Amino acid sequence: MSNCAIILAGGEGKRMKSDKPKTLSLVLGKPMLEWVISSLKKAGINDICIVKGFKKECIDEFVSTLDFKVETVYQAERLGTGHAVMMAKDFLESHKGDSVVILNGDAPFMDSKTIEKSLEQHINTQSSATVISAMVDDPTGYGRIVRDENGDVKSIVEQKDGSEEILKIKEVNSGGFWFDAEKLLSVLGRISSDNNAKEYYLPDALKLLLSDGCKVGAYTAECSDTVLGANDPAQLEELNNIAKDRGYTC
């Protein structure tokens, strides 16, 4: 089995006040995107597809500096995470018998151990999808993981849609997911943009799989830093400080 990865790297990150894609912002002198690729390679995942969007030529330039092959696809309009994955449909088609991990290109502390252990659970539990989650002290702004009595995932509820009870949940979605590639393809075209933002959301693939009677699990990362990203220069500085303080390396 040759497991593969899709990295979402199309975002502009307007609040970064930068003229390059957000995923190329630096943590300890290396683009966040490089941190994610490095973790995948350490986890033994070499077949990687990057979904590029804003300033795609910057991503192309970055990829040309790597000493290994990475595929890229272009998302001309940024219409959500589900739409980004739709752009990589041909890549998924070529990996029908495999598991695919989908990661955000701006989450530099998604480490190889978390990727490996979540895959192990995904395969052992024969899940169609496995969300990589984390327990955080302050879950504000994150999607909450709602589990059933067996510990399987019932839903992911976004902050704006959560009831008072759900907003108390401290287990949150990291934005990283393992899928059975064939099962993901079976629901990808059914994801709808019937929401306030008129966007296609990847977590909706989980809802569709659940409604098809498929098993969806969640792997809780040992370190909550896996969910961290940066939307502005202050948050980027914070990521740099965390990396220095905790000795993280790319």
Secondary structure, 3 states (H helix, E strand, C coil): CCCEEEEEECCCCHHHCCCCCHHHCEECCEEHHHHHHHHHHHCCCCEEEEEECCCHHHHHHHHHCCCCCCEEEECCCCCCHHHHHHCCHHHHHCCCCCEEEEEECCCCCCCHHHHHHHHHHHHHCCCCEEEEEEECCCCCCCCEEEECCCCCEEEEECHHHCCCCHHHCCEEEEEEEEEEHHHHHHHHCCCCCCCCCCCCCCHHHHHHHHHCCCCEEEEECCCHHHHCCCCCHHHHHHHHHHHHHHCCCC
